[in-house]
Amino acid sequence: MRPPFRFPEDLIMLERAWQQTYTDLAQAEAGTTVLRRRLITLSGTLCTHPYWAAPAAWRAGSVELRRAARTHTSAPAEGEAAA
């Protein structure tokens, strides 16, 4: 079993915002320009987050990030105290 991923809180919040925007866009019937632009901006911010600096980090952690964002649970990063 792999050790759990430790995602920074800001990365989880970005993923949650992305998921919510995606849901809002899927349910919108008209006027989706603002939502599409927000989704593009969030996607760029997510992909360029410093957490993904390691070459294989995105492939290894993207699914776990989505799960963590859905359940909004994250282990504290090294050096951080648990909330």
GROMACS elastic network, one bead per residue, 0.5 to 0.9 nm:
[ bonds ]
;  ai    aj funct       b0    kb
    1     4     6  0.89630   500
    2     5     6  0.86574   500
    4    64     6  0.86040   500
    4    75     6  0.79185   500
    5    61     6  0.70883   500
    5    64     6  0.71284   500
    5    65     6  0.81219   500
    5    74     6  0.79987   500
    5    75     6  0.74578   500
    6    74     6  0.62629   500
    6    75     6  0.51841   500
    6    76     6  0.63011   500
    6    77     6  0.55421   500
    6    78     6  0.81535   500
    7    10     6  0.83157   500
    7    11     6  0.65337   500
    7    12     6  0.67254   500
    7    51     6  0.77904   500
    7    61     6  0.89641   500
    7    65     6  0.72196   500
    7    68     6  0.83120   500
    7    74     6  0.61064   500
    7    75     6  0.69260   500
    7    76     6  0.74887   500
    7    77     6  0.67235   500
    8    11     6  0.53668   500
    8    12     6  0.66065   500
    8    13     6  0.88661   500
    8    51     6  0.77855   500
    8    74     6  0.76667   500
    8    75     6  0.84301   500
    8    76     6  0.73896   500
    8    77     6  0.64004   500
    9    12     6  0.51537   500
    9    13     6  0.62050   500
    9    14     6  0.86439   500
    9    74     6  0.73000   500
    9    76     6  0.83664   500
    9    77     6  0.88960   500
   10    13     6  0.50194   500
   10    14     6  0.61347   500
   10    15     6  0.86549   500
   11    14     6  0.50492   500
   11    15     6  0.62720   500
   11    16     6  0.86420   500
   11    46     6  0.70988   500
   11    49     6  0.74147   500
   11    51     6  0.80198   500
   11    65     6  0.82133   500
   11    69     6  0.88048   500
   12    15     6  0.50856   500
   12    16     6  0.61561   500
   12    17     6  0.86090   500
   12    65     6  0.67575   500
   12    66     6  0.80868   500
   12    68     6  0.69727   500
   12    69     6  0.52592   500
   12    72     6  0.72971   500
   12    73     6  0.86343   500
   12    74     6  0.79277   500
   13    16     6  0.50028   500
   13    17     6  0.61341   500
   13    18     6  0.85430   500
   13    69     6  0.70941   500
   13    72     6  0.84674   500
   14    17     6  0.50922   500
   14    18     6  0.61540   500
   14    19     6  0.86659   500
   14    42     6  0.68866   500
   14    43     6  0.88398   500
   14    45     6  0.79145   500
   14    46     6  0.66186   500
   14    69     6  0.86588   500
   15    19     6  0.61397   500
   15    20     6  0.85765   500
   15    42     6  0.80787   500
   15    43     6  0.87067   500
   15    46     6  0.71441   500
   15    65     6  0.73387   500
   15    66     6  0.67305   500
   15    68     6  0.89860   500
   15    69     6  0.60819   500
   15    70     6  0.87647   500
   16    19     6  0.50823   500
   16    20     6  0.61286   500
   16    21     6  0.85184   500
   16    66     6  0.80060   500
   16    69     6  0.53528   500
   16    70     6  0.70112   500
   16    72     6  0.82493   500
   17    20     6  0.51252   500
   17    21     6  0.60403   500
   17    22     6  0.84743   500
   17    39     6  0.87500   500
   17    42     6  0.76551   500
   18    21     6  0.51563   500
   18    22     6  0.60581   500
   18    23     6  0.85986   500
   18    38     6  0.82981   500
   18    39     6  0.61892   500
   18    42     6  0.59825   500
   18    43     6  0.71732   500
   18    46     6  0.86660   500
   19    22     6  0.50661   500
   19    23     6  0.61906   500
   19    24     6  0.86190   500
   19    39     6  0.88852   500
   19    66     6  0.84386   500
   19    69     6  0.84876   500
   19    70     6  0.84949   500
   20    23     6  0.50613   500
   20    24     6  0.61085   500
   20    25     6  0.85293   500
   21    25     6  0.60362   500
   21    26     6  0.85316   500
   21    35     6  0.64084   500
   21    36     6  0.83011   500
   21    38     6  0.73224   500
   21    39     6  0.62613   500
   21    42     6  0.89950   500
   22    25     6  0.50837   500
   22    26     6  0.61546   500
   22    27     6  0.86969   500
   22    35     6  0.79198   500
   22    36     6  0.84060   500
   22    39     6  0.68048   500
   23    26     6  0.50960   500
   23    27     6  0.63001   500
   23    28     6  0.86340   500
   24    27     6  0.52097   500
   24    28     6  0.60402   500
   24    35     6  0.75035   500
   25    28     6  0.51273   500
   25    29     6  0.83664   500
   25    32     6  0.64374   500
   25    35     6  0.59416   500
   25    36     6  0.71157   500
   25    39     6  0.87140   500
   26    29     6  0.82815   500
   28    31     6  0.74298   500
   28    32     6  0.66079   500
   28    35     6  0.89688   500
   29    32     6  0.76798   500
   30    33     6  0.87078   500
   31    34     6  0.73474   500
   31    35     6  0.82571   500
   32    35     6  0.52322   500
   32    36     6  0.60510   500
   32    37     6  0.85864   500
   33    36     6  0.51533   500
   33    37     6  0.61533   500
   33    38     6  0.85463   500
   34    37     6  0.52056   500
   34    38     6  0.61263   500
   34    39     6  0.86239   500
   35    38     6  0.50245   500
   35    39     6  0.61077   500
   35    40     6  0.86332   500
   36    39     6  0.50828   500
   36    40     6  0.62520   500
   36    41     6  0.86559   500
   37    40     6  0.51177   500
   37    41     6  0.61845   500
   37    42     6  0.85870   500
   38    41     6  0.50659   500
   38    42     6  0.60508   500
   38    43     6  0.84481   500
   39    42     6  0.51138   500
   39    43     6  0.59863   500
   39    44     6  0.86005   500
   40    43     6  0.50730   500
   40    44     6  0.62771   500
   40    45     6  0.86689   500
   41    44     6  0.52501   500
   41    45     6  0.62420   500
   41    46     6  0.86195   500
   42    45     6  0.50234   500
   42    46     6  0.59912   500
   42    47     6  0.85350   500
   43    46     6  0.51159   500
   43    47     6  0.61383   500
   43    48     6  0.86116   500
   44    47     6  0.52298   500
   44    48     6  0.61724   500
   44    49     6  0.85453   500
   45    48     6  0.53256   500
   45    49     6  0.60339   500
   46    49     6  0.53668   500
   46    52     6  0.87898   500
   47    50     6  0.87403   500
   47    52     6  0.72543   500
   47    58     6  0.80412   500
   48    51     6  0.82631   500
   48    52     6  0.70105   500
   48    53     6  0.81323   500
   49    52     6  0.59687   500
   49    53     6  0.76733   500
   50    53     6  0.54005   500
   50    54     6  0.88292   500
   51    54     6  0.75985   500
   51    57     6  0.77871   500
   51    58     6  0.86743   500
   52    55     6  0.73147   500
   52    56     6  0.79984   500
   52    57     6  0.53039   500
   52    58     6  0.56296   500
   52    61     6  0.86398   500
   53    56     6  0.85614   500
   53    57     6  0.71416   500
   53    58     6  0.84892   500
   54    57     6  0.52263   500
   54    58     6  0.79045   500
   55    58     6  0.73548   500
   55    59     6  0.85161   500
   56    59     6  0.55388   500
   56    60     6  0.61118   500
   56    61     6  0.84430   500
   57    60     6  0.51471   500
   57    61     6  0.57104   500
   57    62     6  0.78876   500
   58    61     6  0.52979   500
   58    62     6  0.54032   500
   58    63     6  0.88349   500
   59    62     6  0.59617   500
   59    63     6  0.80719   500
   60    63     6  0.74797   500
   60    64     6  0.79237   500
   61    64     6  0.51409   500
   61    65     6  0.59878   500
   61    66     6  0.87011   500
   62    65     6  0.50541   500
   62    66     6  0.64100   500
   62    67     6  0.87960   500
   63    66     6  0.51723   500
   63    67     6  0.63855   500
   63    68     6  0.86722   500
   64    67     6  0.50333   500
   64    68     6  0.60590   500
   64    69     6  0.85165   500
   65    69     6  0.60224   500
   65    70     6  0.85429   500
   66    69     6  0.51137   500
   66    70     6  0.62044   500
   66    71     6  0.87216   500
   67    70     6  0.51561   500
   67    71     6  0.63057   500
   67    72     6  0.80334   500
   67    73     6  0.86261   500
   68    71     6  0.52649   500
   68    72     6  0.52451   500
   68    73     6  0.52905   500
   68    74     6  0.62259   500
   69    73     6  0.69650   500
   69    74     6  0.83181   500
   70    73     6  0.81694   500
   71    74     6  0.88070   500
   74    77     6  0.86141   500
   75    82     6  0.75290   500
   76    79     6  0.79520   500
   76    80     6  0.56616   500
   76    81     6  0.64420   500
   76    82     6  0.55820   500
   76    83     6  0.79978   500
   77    80     6  0.54365   500
   77    81     6  0.80993   500
   77    82     6  0.87425   500
   78    81     6  0.83861   500
   80    83     6  0.88702   500
